[in-house]
Amino acid sequence: MALILAYQNRGLSRNITITDVSGATITPTVVDKVRAIIGREGETAKLTVSSDAPTANGSSFTKGATNLLRLDASDLTFDAGVYSLYIDYYDGSDADEWKTVSRQVFCLELT
């Protein structure tokens, strides 16, 4: 688990490593999907970013050998505080279900 520090109204880009339960790195393929969800347990998510398409403000998740989570400043306007950042993975080859493969601490500070 890592701490990701971000600031309201400032963009952020972060490389994300996806691993399986044995610690082996997973490289998502064309048929796989990845999403990042920022929020708190029991509350509506503050931001969801998917590899399917960017958000209306341009936040995106580019999957592949290097997984890049890009959060646009316009999407980081919610209340400052500590949240969880979940990285979910959908293996398109087995079409099973979304699996949470990583959970990070996401701290959004005032600018």
The first five atom37 places (N, CA, C, CB, O) and aatype in JSON, in Angstrom:
{
  "aatype": [12, 0, 10, 9, 10, 0, 18, 5, 2, 1, 7, 10, 15, 1, 2, 9, 16, 9, 16, 3, 19, 15, 7, 0, 16, 9, 16, 14, 16, 19, 19, 3, 11, 19, 1, 0, 9, 9, 7, 1, 6, 7, 6, 16, 0, 11, 10, 16, 19, 15, 15, 3, 0, 14, 16, 0, 2, 7, 15, 15, 13, 16, 11, 7, 0, 16, 2, 10, 10, 1, 10, 3, 0, 15, 3, 10, 16, 13, 3, 0, 7, 19, 18, 15, 10, 18, 9, 3, 18, 18, 3, 7, 15, 3, 0, 3, 6, 17, 11, 16, 19, 15, 1, 5, 19, 13, 4, 10, 6, 10, 16],
  "atom_mask": [
    [1, 1, 1, 1, 1],
    [1, 1, 1, 1, 1],
    [1, 1, 1, 1, 1],
    [1, 1, 1, 1, 1],
    [1, 1, 1, 1, 1],
    [1, 1, 1, 1, 1],
    [1, 1, 1, 1, 1],
    [1, 1, 1, 1, 1],
    [1, 1, 1, 1, 1],
    [1, 1, 1, 1, 1],
    [1, 1, 1, 0, 1],
    [1, 1, 1, 1, 1],
    [1, 1, 1, 1, 1],
    [1, 1, 1, 1, 1],
    [1, 1, 1, 1, 1],
    [1, 1, 1, 1, 1],
    [1, 1, 1, 1, 1],
    [1, 1, 1, 1, 1],
    [1, 1, 1, 1, 1],
    [1, 1, 1, 1, 1],
    [1, 1, 1, 1, 1],
    [1, 1, 1, 1, 1],
    [1, 1, 1, 0, 1],
    [1, 1, 1, 1, 1],
    [1, 1, 1, 1, 1],
    [1, 1, 1, 1, 1],
    [1, 1, 1, 1, 1],
    [1, 1, 1, 1, 1],
    [1, 1, 1, 1, 1],
    [1, 1, 1, 1, 1],
    [1, 1, 1, 1, 1],
    [1, 1, 1, 1, 1],
    [1, 1, 1, 1, 1],
    [1, 1, 1, 1, 1],
    [1, 1, 1, 1, 1],
    [1, 1, 1, 1, 1],
    [1, 1, 1, 1, 1],
    [1, 1, 1, 1, 1],
    [1, 1, 1, 0, 1],
    [1, 1, 1, 1, 1],
    [1, 1, 1, 1, 1],
    [1, 1, 1, 0, 1],
    [1, 1, 1, 1, 1],
    [1, 1, 1, 1, 1],
    [1, 1, 1, 1, 1],
    [1, 1, 1, 1, 1],
    [1, 1, 1, 1, 1],
    [1, 1, 1, 1, 1],
    [1, 1, 1, 1, 1],
    [1, 1, 1, 1, 1],
    [1, 1, 1, 1, 1],
    [1, 1, 1, 1, 1],
    [1, 1, 1, 1, 1],
    [1, 1, 1, 1, 1],
    [1, 1, 1, 1, 1],
    [1, 1, 1, 1, 1],
    [1, 1, 1, 1, 1],
    [1, 1, 1, 0, 1],
    [1, 1, 1, 1, 1],
    [1, 1, 1, 1, 1],
    [1, 1, 1, 1, 1],
    [1, 1, 1, 1, 1],
    [1, 1, 1, 1, 1],
    [1, 1, 1, 0, 1],
    [1, 1, 1, 1, 1],
    [1, 1, 1, 1, 1],
    [1, 1, 1, 1, 1],
    [1, 1, 1, 1, 1],
    [1, 1, 1, 1, 1],
    [1, 1, 1, 1, 1],
    [1, 1, 1, 1, 1],
    [1, 1, 1, 1, 1],
    [1, 1, 1, 1, 1],
    [1, 1, 1, 1, 1],
    [1, 1, 1, 1, 1],
    [1, 1, 1, 1, 1],
    [1, 1, 1, 1, 1],
    [1, 1, 1, 1, 1],
    [1, 1, 1, 1, 1],
    [1, 1, 1, 1, 1],
    [1, 1, 1, 0, 1],
    [1, 1, 1, 1, 1],
    [1, 1, 1, 1, 1],
    [1, 1, 1, 1, 1],
    [1, 1, 1, 1, 1],
    [1, 1, 1, 1, 1],
    [1, 1, 1, 1, 1],
    [1, 1, 1, 1, 1],
    [1, 1, 1, 1, 1],
    [1, 1, 1, 1, 1],
    [1, 1, 1, 1, 1],
    [1, 1, 1, 0, 1],
    [1, 1, 1, 1, 1],
    [1, 1, 1, 1, 1],
    [1, 1, 1, 1, 1],
    [1, 1, 1, 1, 1],
    [1, 1, 1, 1, 1],
    [1, 1, 1, 1, 1],
    [1, 1, 1, 1, 1],
    [1, 1, 1, 1, 1],
    [1, 1, 1, 1, 1],
    [1, 1, 1, 1, 1],
    [1, 1, 1, 1, 1],
    [1, 1, 1, 1, 1],
    [1, 1, 1, 1, 1],
    [1, 1, 1, 1, 1],
    [1, 1, 1, 1, 1],
    [1, 1, 1, 1, 1],
    [1, 1, 1, 1, 1],
    [1, 1, 1, 1, 1],
    [1, 1, 1, 1, 1]
  ],
  "atom_positions": [
    [[0.85, -1.17, 0.0], [0.0, 0.0, 0.0], [0.9, 1.23, 0.0], [-0.97, 0.0, 1.22], [1.89, 1.29, 0.72]],
    [[0.53, 2.19, -0.81], [1.32, 3.41, -0.93], [0.43, 4.62, -0.68], [1.98, 3.51, -2.33], [-0.8, 4.53, -0.72]],
    [[1.05, 5.74, -0.42], [0.36, 7.0, -0.26], [0.51, 7.8, -1.54], [0.9, 7.79, 0.96], [1.62, 8.03, -2.02]],
    [[-0.61, 8.22, -2.1], [-0.6, 9.08, -3.28], [-1.11, 10.44, -2.84], [-1.48, 8.49, -4.45], [-2.25, 10.58, -2.39]],
    [[-0.26, 11.44, -2.98], [-0.59, 12.79, -2.57], [-0.96, 13.61, -3.8], [0.58, 13.45, -1.79], [-0.21, 13.65, -4.78]],
    [[-2.11, 14.25, -3.73], [-2.58, 15.1, -4.84], [-3.1, 16.41, -4.25], [-3.69, 14.38, -5.68], [-3.35, 16.51, -3.05]],
    [[-3.25, 17.39, -5.11], [-3.73, 18.69, -4.68], [-4.97, 19.07, -5.49], [-2.64, 19.76, -4.83], [-5.05, 18.8, -6.69]],
    [[-5.93, 19.7, -4.81], [-7.12, 20.16, -5.5], [-6.74, 21.05, -6.67], [-8.06, 20.9, -4.53], [-5.83, 21.88, -6.57]],
    [[-7.45, 20.87, -7.77], [-7.28, 21.69, -8.97], [-5.89, 21.63, -9.6], [-7.59, 23.11, -8.63], [-5.5, 22.53, -10.33]],
    [[-5.14, 20.55, -9.32], [-3.85, 20.32, -9.98], [-3.85, 18.89, -10.51], [-2.64, 20.55, -8.99], [-4.25, 17.96, -9.8]],
    [[-3.42, 18.71, -11.72], [-3.38, 17.39, -12.32], [-2.31, 16.5, -11.69], [0.0, 0.0, 0.0], [-1.41, 16.97, -11.0]],
    [[-2.44, 15.21, -11.94], [-1.5, 14.23, -11.41], [-1.42, 13.06, -12.37], [-1.93, 13.76, -9.98], [-2.45, 12.6, -12.88]],
    [[-0.23, 12.57, -12.62], [-0.03, 11.36, -13.42], [0.79, 10.39, -12.58], [0.69, 11.66, -14.79], [1.75, 10.79, -11.92]],
    [[0.42, 9.12, -12.62], [1.1, 8.11, -11.81], [1.13, 6.79, -12.55], [0.43, 7.95, -10.43], [0.09, 6.33, -13.04]],
    [[2.3, 6.16, -12.63], [2.41, 4.81, -13.17], [1.89, 3.83, -12.14], [3.87, 4.47, -13.58], [2.21, 3.94, -10.95]],
    [[1.09, 2.88, -12.58], [0.48, 1.89, -11.7], [0.95, 0.5, -12.12], [-1.08, 1.99, -11.74], [0.81, 0.12, -13.28]],
    [[1.5, -0.26, -11.18], [1.88, -1.65, -11.44], [0.76, -2.56, -10.95], [3.24, -2.01, -10.75], [0.3, -2.44, -9.82]],
    [[0.33, -3.46, -11.81], [-0.73, -4.4, -11.46], [-0.09, -5.77, -11.26], [-1.85, -4.45, -12.57], [0.62, -6.26, -12.14]],
    [[-0.34, -6.38, -10.1], [0.23, -7.69, -9.82], [-0.87, -8.68, -9.42], [1.3, -7.59, -8.7], [-1.94, -8.29, -8.96]],
    [[-0.56, -9.97, -9.6], [-1.5, -11.0, -9.14], [-1.16, -11.37, -7.69], [-1.44, -12.26, -10.06], [-0.27, -10.76, -7.09]],
    [[-1.87, -12.35, -7.14], [-1.69, -12.7, -5.73], [-0.28, -13.21, -5.42], [-2.7, -13.73, -5.33], [0.16, -13.11, -4.28]],
    [[0.41, -13.75, -6.4], [1.77, -14.25, -6.16], [2.83, -13.16, -6.36], [2.07, -15.43, -7.09], [4.02, -13.4, -6.17]],
    [[2.39, -11.94, -6.75], [3.32, -10.84, -6.94], [3.82, -10.67, -8.35], [0.0, 0.0, 0.0], [4.6, -9.75, -8.63]],
    [[3.39, -11.55, -9.27], [3.8, -11.43, -10.67], [3.08, -10.25, -11.33], [3.52, -12.74, -11.43], [1.89, -10.04, -11.11]],
    [[3.8, -9.5, -12.14], [3.22, -8.35, -12.83], [2.25, -8.81, -13.91], [4.33, -7.48, -13.43], [2.55, -9.72, -14.68]],
    [[1.1, -8.16, -13.97], [0.1, -8.41, -14.99], [0.17, -7.27, -16.0], [-1.34, -8.53, -14.37], [0.16, -6.1, -15.62]],
    [[0.25, -7.6, -17.28], [0.2, -6.6, -18.34], [-1.15, -6.72, -19.03], [1.38, -6.78, -19.36], [-1.38, -7.69, -19.75]],
    [[-2.05, -5.76, -18.83], [-3.37, -5.84, -19.46], [-3.26, -5.85, -20.99], [-4.23, -4.66, -19.01], [-2.42, -5.17, -21.57]],
    [[-4.13, -6.63, -21.63], [-4.17, -6.72, -23.09], [-5.35, -5.92, -23.62], [-4.26, -8.2, -23.54], [-6.05, -5.25, -22.86]],
    [[-5.56, -6.0, -24.91], [-6.64, -5.27, -25.56], [-8.01, -5.65, -25.0], [-6.62, -5.52, -27.06], [-8.89, -4.79, -24.89]],
    [[-8.21, -6.91, -24.63], [-9.52, -7.36, -24.16], [-9.73, -7.13, -22.66], [-9.69, -8.83, -24.47], [-10.83, -7.35, -22.16]],
    [[-8.7, -6.69, -21.95], [-8.81, -6.44, -20.52], [-9.22, -5.0, -20.25], [-7.48, -6.75, -19.82], [-9.08, -4.13, -21.11]],
    [[-9.74, -4.77, -19.05], [-10.11, -3.42, -18.63], [-9.49, -3.14, -17.27], [-11.67, -3.25, -18.59], [-9.28, -4.05, -16.46]],
    [[-9.2, -1.88, -17.02], [-8.67, -1.44, -15.74], [-9.42, -0.17, -15.35], [-7.12, -1.2, -15.8], [-9.75, 0.66, -16.2]],
    [[-9.69, -0.04, -14.06], [-10.31, 1.21, -13.6], [-9.73, 1.59, -12.25], [-11.86, 1.06, -13.5], [-9.27, 0.74, -11.48]],
    [[-9.75, 2.87, -11.99], [-9.31, 3.42, -10.71], [-10.51, 4.13, -10.09], [-8.09, 4.41, -10.88], [-11.2, 4.91, -10.74]],
    [[-10.75, 3.83, -8.82], [-11.88, 4.43, -8.1], [-11.35, 5.12, -6.85], [-12.96, 3.35, -7.74], [-10.64, 4.51, -6.05]],
    [[-11.69, 6.39, -6.7], [-11.3, 7.15, -5.51], [-12.56, 7.38, -4.7], [-10.61, 8.51, -5.88], [-13.56, 7.9, -5.21]],
    [[-12.52, 7.0, -3.44], [-13.68, 7.19, -2.59], [-13.45, 6.65, -1.2], [0.0, 0.0, 0.0], [-12.33, 6.31, -0.81]],
    [[-14.55, 6.56, -0.45], [-14.53, 6.02, 0.9], [-15.56, 4.9, 0.98], [-14.81, 7.12, 1.96], [-16.6, 4.94, 0.34]],
    [[-15.24, 3.91, 1.78], [-16.14, 2.78, 1.98], [-17.52, 3.27, 2.42], [-15.56, 1.81, 3.03], [-17.64, 4.08, 3.34]],
    [[-18.56, 2.77, 1.76], [-19.92, 3.12, 2.13], [-20.42, 4.43, 1.55], [0.0, 0.0, 0.0], [-21.57, 4.82, 1.8]],
    [[-19.58, 5.14, 0.78], [-19.99, 6.4, 0.16], [-19.91, 6.28, -1.36], [-19.1, 7.57, 0.66], [-19.25, 5.39, -1.89]],
    [[-20.58, 7.18, -2.04], [-20.5, 7.24, -3.49], [-19.08, 7.65, -3.88], [-21.55, 8.23, -4.08], [-18.49, 8.54, -3.27]],
    [[-18.54, 6.99, -4.9], [-17.17, 7.28, -5.36], [-17.06, 8.75, -5.76], [-16.78, 6.37, -6.55], [-17.97, 9.32, -6.35]],
    [[-15.92, 9.35, -5.43], [-15.64, 10.74, -5.82], [-15.2, 10.81, -7.28], [-14.56, 11.35, -4.91], [-15.51, 11.79, -7.97]],
    [[-14.48, 9.78, -7.75], [-13.99, 9.77, -9.13], [-13.74, 8.34, -9.56], [-12.7, 10.62, -9.27], [-13.13, 7.55, -8.83]],
    [[-14.2, 8.0, -10.75], [-13.92, 6.71, -11.37], [-13.31, 6.97, -12.73], [-15.2, 5.83, -11.47], [-13.88, 7.69, -13.56]],
    [[-12.14, 6.37, -12.97], [-11.43, 6.53, -14.23], [-11.22, 5.14, -14.81], [-10.05, 7.28, -14.04], [-10.7, 4.25, -14.14]],
    [[-11.64, 4.95, -16.06], [-11.58, 3.64, -16.69], [-10.7, 3.65, -17.93], [-12.99, 3.16, -17.06], [-10.51, 4.68, -18.58]],
    [[-10.17, 2.47, -18.25], [-9.37, 2.36, -19.47], [-10.26, 2.36, -20.71], [-8.53, 1.08, -19.44], [-9.76, 2.48, -21.83]],
    [[-11.58, 2.23, -20.52], [-12.51, 2.24, -21.66], [-12.54, 3.59, -22.37], [-13.9, 1.87, -21.19], [-12.51, 3.65, -23.59]],
    [[-12.62, 4.66, -21.58], [-12.72, 6.01, -22.16], [-12.35, 7.03, -21.09], [-14.17, 6.28, -22.71], [-12.55, 6.78, -19.9]],
    [[-11.81, 8.18, -21.5], [-11.49, 9.23, -20.51], [-12.76, 9.83, -19.92], [-10.63, 10.33, -21.17], [-13.84, 9.7, -20.49]],
    [[-12.61, 10.49, -18.78], [-13.74, 11.21, -18.19], [-14.03, 12.44, -19.05], [-13.44, 11.61, -16.71], [-13.26, 12.75, -19.96]],
    [[-15.12, 13.11, -18.77], [-15.48, 14.33, -19.51], [-14.38, 15.39, -19.39], [-16.82, 14.89, -19.01], [-14.21, 16.21, -20.29]],
    [[-13.64, 15.38, -18.28], [-12.58, 16.36, -18.05], [-11.22, 15.91, -18.56], [-12.48, 16.67, -16.59], [-10.26, 16.69, -18.55]],
    [[-11.12, 14.66, -19.02], [-9.86, 14.2, -19.59], [-9.03, 13.28, -18.73], [0.0, 0.0, 0.0], [-7.95, 12.86, -19.16]],
    [[-9.48, 12.93, -17.52], [-8.76, 11.94, -16.73], [-8.82, 10.61, -17.47], [-9.35, 11.8, -15.28], [-9.85, 10.28, -18.07]],
    [[-7.72, 9.85, -17.43], [-7.67, 8.62, -18.23], [-6.8, 7.57, -17.55], [-7.15, 8.92, -19.64], [-5.98, 7.87, -16.68]],
    [[-7.0, 6.34, -17.98], [-6.16, 5.22, -17.55], [-5.68, 4.53, -18.81], [-6.93, 4.22, -16.59], [-6.47, 3.9, -19.51]],
    [[-4.39, 4.66, -19.11], [-3.8, 4.02, -20.28], [-3.16, 2.72, -19.81], [-2.76, 4.96, -20.98], [-2.23, 2.74, -19.01]],
    [[-3.67, 1.6, -20.32], [-3.19, 0.28, -19.87], [-2.15, -0.27, -20.84], [-4.36, -0.71, -19.73], [-2.09, 0.14, -22.0]],
    [[-1.36, -1.21, -20.36], [-0.35, -1.84, -21.19], [0.88, -2.17, -20.37], [0.0, 0.0, 0.0], [0.78, -2.38, -19.16]],
    [[2.03, -2.22, -21.01], [3.28, -2.53, -20.31], [3.53, -1.51, -19.2], [4.47, -2.54, -21.31], [4.04, -1.86, -18.13]],
    [[3.18, -0.26, -19.46], [3.19, 0.78, -18.44], [1.76, 1.28, -18.3], [4.17, 1.95, -18.8], [1.17, 1.77, -19.26]],
    [[1.2, 1.15, -17.11], [-0.17, 1.6, -16.85], [-0.09, 3.01, -16.28], [-0.92, 0.63, -15.87], [0.48, 3.23, -15.21]],
    [[-0.67, 3.96, -16.99], [-0.6, 5.35, -16.57], [-1.97, 5.86, -16.17], [-0.02, 6.22, -17.69], [-2.9, 5.89, -16.98]],
    [[-2.09, 6.26, -14.91], [-3.3, 6.91, -14.42], [-3.05, 8.4, -14.48], [-3.66, 6.44, -12.96], [-2.14, 8.92, -13.83]],
    [[-3.88, 9.1, -15.25], [-3.77, 10.55, -15.39], [-5.03, 11.18, -14.84], [-3.53, 10.98, -16.87], [-6.13, 10.92, -15.33]],
    [[-4.88, 12.0, -13.8], [-6.02, 12.69, -13.2], [-5.95, 14.16, -13.59], [-6.02, 12.53, -11.65], [-4.99, 14.85, -13.28]],
    [[-6.98, 14.62, -14.28], [-7.04, 16.0, -14.72], [-7.4, 16.9, -13.54], [-8.07, 16.17, -15.87], [-8.17, 16.5, -12.66]],
    [[-6.86, 18.1, -13.53], [-7.13, 19.05, -12.45], [-8.62, 19.29, -12.26], [-6.43, 20.37, -12.73], [-9.08, 19.47, -11.13]],
    [[-9.39, 19.3, -13.34], [-10.82, 19.56, -13.26], [-11.59, 18.45, -12.56], [-11.38, 19.75, -14.64], [-12.72, 18.66, -12.12]],
    [[-10.99, 17.24, -12.44], [-11.63, 16.15, -11.72], [-11.26, 16.11, -10.25], [-11.28, 14.83, -12.36], [-11.85, 15.34, -9.48]],
    [[-10.29, 16.92, -9.84], [-9.84, 16.92, -8.45], [-10.38, 18.14, -7.71], [-8.32, 16.91, -8.39], [-9.63, 18.88, -7.08]],
    [[-11.68, 18.32, -7.79], [-12.33, 19.46, -7.15], [-13.16, 19.06, -5.93], [-13.2, 20.19, -8.14], [-13.79, 19.9, -5.3]],
    [[-13.17, 17.76, -5.61], [-13.96, 17.31, -4.45], [-13.23, 17.68, -3.15], [-14.21, 15.77, -4.51], [-12.08, 18.13, -3.18]],
    [[-13.9, 17.49, -2.02], [-13.38, 17.92, -0.72], [-12.01, 17.31, -0.41], [-14.36, 17.56, 0.38], [-11.77, 16.13, -0.67]],
    [[-11.13, 18.14, 0.13], [-9.82, 17.65, 0.56], [-10.02, 16.61, 1.66], [-8.91, 18.82, 1.06], [-10.98, 16.69, 2.43]],
    [[-9.12, 15.64, 1.73], [-9.2, 14.62, 2.76], [-8.51, 13.35, 2.34], [0.0, 0.0, 0.0], [-7.84, 13.3, 1.3]],
    [[-8.67, 12.32, 3.14], [-8.04, 11.03, 2.88], [-9.08, 10.07, 2.33], [-7.38, 10.46, 4.17], [-10.16, 9.92, 2.89]],
    [[-8.73, 9.42, 1.22], [-9.63, 8.5, 0.52], [-8.86, 7.21, 0.2], [-10.2, 9.15, -0.78], [-7.64, 7.14, 0.38]],
    [[-9.57, 6.23, -0.27], [-8.94, 5.03, -0.81], [-8.92, 5.14, -2.32], [-9.68, 3.73, -0.35], [-9.85, 5.68, -2.93]],
    [[-7.85, 4.63, -2.92], [-7.75, 4.52, -4.38], [-7.69, 3.04, -4.69], [-6.49, 5.3, -4.95], [-6.71, 2.37, -4.36]],
    [[-8.73, 2.54, -5.32], [-8.8, 1.13, -5.68], [-8.45, 0.98, -7.16], [-10.22, 0.54, -5.39], [-8.94, 1.73, -8.0]],
    [[-7.61, 0.01, -7.47], [-7.33, -0.34, -8.85], [-8.02, -1.69, -9.09], [-5.75, -0.42, -9.15], [-7.7, -2.69, -8.44]],
    [[-8.97, -1.69, -10.02], [-9.73, -2.9, -10.36], [-9.31, -3.38, -11.73], [-11.25, -2.62, -10.33], [-8.99, -2.59, -12.62]],
    [[-9.32, -4.7, -11.9], [-8.88, -5.34, -13.14], [-9.94, -6.32, -13.61], [-7.52, -6.06, -12.95], [-10.47, -7.11, -12.83]],
    [[-10.25, -6.26, -14.89], [-11.21, -7.18, -15.52], [-10.46, -7.94, -16.6], [-12.46, -6.42, -16.12], [-10.07, -7.37, -17.62]],
    [[-10.28, -9.23, -16.38], [-9.57, -10.09, -17.32], [-10.54, -10.51, -18.42], [-8.97, -11.35, -16.6], [-11.39, -11.38, -18.2]],
    [[-10.43, -9.91, -19.58], [-11.33, -10.18, -20.69], [-11.24, -11.58, -21.24], [0.0, 0.0, 0.0], [-12.17, -12.06, -21.88]],
    [[-10.11, -12.26, -21.0], [-9.95, -13.61, -21.55], [-10.79, -14.63, -20.79], [-8.49, -14.02, -21.52], [-11.18, -15.65, -21.36]],
    [[-11.07, -14.37, -19.51], [-11.93, -15.31, -18.79], [-13.28, -14.71, -18.45], [-11.24, -15.79, -17.53], [-14.16, -15.4, -17.93]],
    [[-13.45, -13.42, -18.73], [-14.73, -12.72, -18.52], [-15.35, -13.08, -17.18], [-15.71, -13.06, -19.64], [-16.54, -13.35, -17.09]],
    [[-14.53, -13.07, -16.16], [-15.0, -13.46, -14.84], [-15.74, -12.3, -14.16], [-13.84, -13.92, -13.98], [-16.97, -12.27, -14.16]],
    [[-15.02, -11.39, -13.59], [-15.61, -10.24, -12.92], [-14.5, -9.26, -12.58], [-16.37, -10.68, -11.64], [-13.32, -9.56, -12.72]],
    [[-14.91, -8.07, -12.14], [-13.93, -7.08, -11.69], [-13.28, -7.59, -10.42], [-14.59, -5.68, -11.47], [-13.96, -8.1, -9.53]],
    [[-11.96, -7.44, -10.33], [-11.21, -7.83, -9.14], [-10.39, -6.62, -8.68], [-10.28, -9.06, -9.42], [-9.72, -5.98, -9.48]],
    [[-10.45, -6.31, -7.39], [-9.61, -5.26, -6.86], [-8.21, -5.83, -6.7], [-10.15, -4.71, -5.5], [-8.0, -6.78, -5.95]],
    [[-7.24, -5.24, -7.42], [-5.87, -5.76, -7.4], [-4.93, -4.87, -6.61], [-5.36, -5.92, -8.82], [-3.78, -5.25, -6.34]],
    [[-5.39, -3.69, -6.23], [-4.54, -2.8, -5.46], [-5.42, -1.81, -4.7], [-3.53, -2.05, -6.38], [-6.47, -1.39, -5.18]],
    [[-4.96, -1.46, -3.52], [-5.64, -0.43, -2.73], [-4.57, 0.5, -2.19], [-6.52, -1.05, -1.57], [-3.65, 0.07, -1.51]],
    [[-4.7, 1.78, -2.5], [-3.74, 2.8, -2.09], [-4.45, 3.83, -1.23], [-3.07, 3.47, -3.32], [-5.67, 3.95, -1.27]],
    [[-3.67, 4.57, -0.46], [-4.2, 5.71, 0.29], [-4.06, 6.93, -0.62], [-3.45, 5.91, 1.68], [-2.97, 7.23, -1.11]],
    [[-5.15, 7.64, -0.83], [-5.16, 8.82, -1.68], [-5.48, 10.03, -0.8], [-6.2, 8.69, -2.85], [-6.55, 10.1, -0.21]],
    [[-4.56, 10.95, -0.72], [-4.73, 12.14, 0.11], [-4.84, 13.36, -0.81], [-3.54, 12.31, 1.12], [-3.91, 13.68, -1.56]],
    [[-5.98, 14.01, -0.75], [-6.2, 15.21, -1.56], [-6.08, 16.41, -0.63], [-7.61, 15.18, -2.27], [-6.83, 16.57, 0.33]],
    [[-5.11, 17.26, -0.94], [-4.81, 18.45, -0.13], [-5.39, 19.69, -0.81], [-3.28, 18.61, 0.08], [-5.63, 19.71, -2.02]],
    [[-5.6, 20.73, -0.01], [-5.99, 22.03, -0.55], [-4.81, 22.6, -1.35], [-6.43, 23.02, 0.59], [-3.65, 22.3, -1.05]],
    [[-5.1, 23.42, -2.36], [-4.01, 24.03, -3.11], [-3.49, 25.25, -2.41], [-4.46, 24.4, -4.51], [-2.56, 25.9, -2.91]]
  ]
}
